[in-house]
């Protein structure tokens, strides 16, 4: 039981660390929250054009799905950020001070970008709450693809420069986004 609770406790503790509070104040509040609001407005307009003005899930099922998606996303982001702050000895964001050590254990043993999964679940919760087909299945997937391209084109070369051969080995052993080892646990991936 302690092994299950430990990552959860660490994910709650990390939320109040200076690194995370700085990142939230520099990135999330001024950029990501307003962008999510604009995406929501665009998606509701697009929903009307696509014939989904009344949503795609029955009410209140959409709210239950939104709540589950939000909780799952917060847990994944919390665990991911705890790994970076405590094991990586830094911050998840270069704007708040990058990690000093490459983290390859825990959630990072399955996926090089687990926070993207958590953020995806979190932002999808907004789409589910709005009951917006366009938000969930048009705009968010588009943003996900653009985010992953940015990781490959901009972030990964920086990480190779910082961590060298250790990161190159990590790239070869661990997938960018989809944690295949969790789904194909019976065979070596």
Secondary structure in CASP SS format (residue, H / E / C, confidence):
PFRMAT SS
TARGET T0000
AUTHOR 0000-0000-0000
METHOD secondary structure of the structure
MODEL  1
X C 1.00
X H 1.00
X H 1.00
X H 1.00
X H 1.00
X H 1.00
X H 1.00
X H 1.00
X H 1.00
X H 1.00
X H 1.00
X H 1.00
X H 1.00
X H 1.00
X C 1.00
X C 1.00
X C 1.00
X H 1.00
X H 1.00
X H 1.00
X H 1.00
X H 1.00
X H 1.00
X H 1.00
X H 1.00
X H 1.00
X H 1.00
X H 1.00
X H 1.00
X H 1.00
X H 1.00
X H 1.00
X H 1.00
X H 1.00
X H 1.00
X H 1.00
X H 1.00
X H 1.00
X H 1.00
X H 1.00
X H 1.00
X H 1.00
X H 1.00
X H 1.00
X H 1.00
X H 1.00
X H 1.00
X H 1.00
X H 1.00
X H 1.00
X C 1.00
X C 1.00
X C 1.00
X C 1.00
X C 1.00
X C 1.00
X C 1.00
X C 1.00
X C 1.00
X C 1.00
X H 1.00
X H 1.00
X H 1.00
X H 1.00
X H 1.00
X H 1.00
X H 1.00
X H 1.00
X H 1.00
X H 1.00
X H 1.00
X H 1.00
X H 1.00
X H 1.00
X H 1.00
X H 1.00
X H 1.00
X H 1.00
X H 1.00
X H 1.00
X H 1.00
X H 1.00
X H 1.00
X H 1.00
X H 1.00
X H 1.00
X H 1.00
X C 1.00
X C 1.00
X C 1.00
X C 1.00
X C 1.00
X C 1.00
X H 1.00
X H 1.00
X H 1.00
X C 1.00
X C 1.00
X C 1.00
X C 1.00
X C 1.00
X C 1.00
X C 1.00
X C 1.00
X C 1.00
X H 1.00
X H 1.00
X H 1.00
X H 1.00
X C 1.00
X C 1.00
X C 1.00
X C 1.00
X H 1.00
X H 1.00
X H 1.00
X H 1.00
X H 1.00
X H 1.00
X H 1.00
X H 1.00
X H 1.00
X H 1.00
X H 1.00
X H 1.00
X H 1.00
X H 1.00
X H 1.00
X H 1.00
X H 1.00
X C 1.00
X C 1.00
X H 1.00
X H 1.00
X H 1.00
X H 1.00
X H 1.00
X H 1.00
X H 1.00
X H 1.00
X H 1.00
X H 1.00
X H 1.00
X H 1.00
X H 1.00
X H 1.00
X H 1.00
X H 1.00
X H 1.00
X H 1.00
X H 1.00
X H 1.00
X H 1.00
X H 1.00
X H 1.00
X H 1.00
X H 1.00
X H 1.00
X H 1.00
X H 1.00
X H 1.00
X H 1.00
X H 1.00
X C 1.00
X H 1.00
X H 1.00
X H 1.00
X H 1.00
X H 1.00
X H 1.00
X H 1.00
X H 1.00
X H 1.00
X C 1.00
X C 1.00
X C 1.00
X C 1.00
X C 1.00
X C 1.00
X H 1.00
X H 1.00
X H 1.00
X H 1.00
X C 1.00
X C 1.00
X C 1.00
X C 1.00
X C 1.00
X C 1.00
END
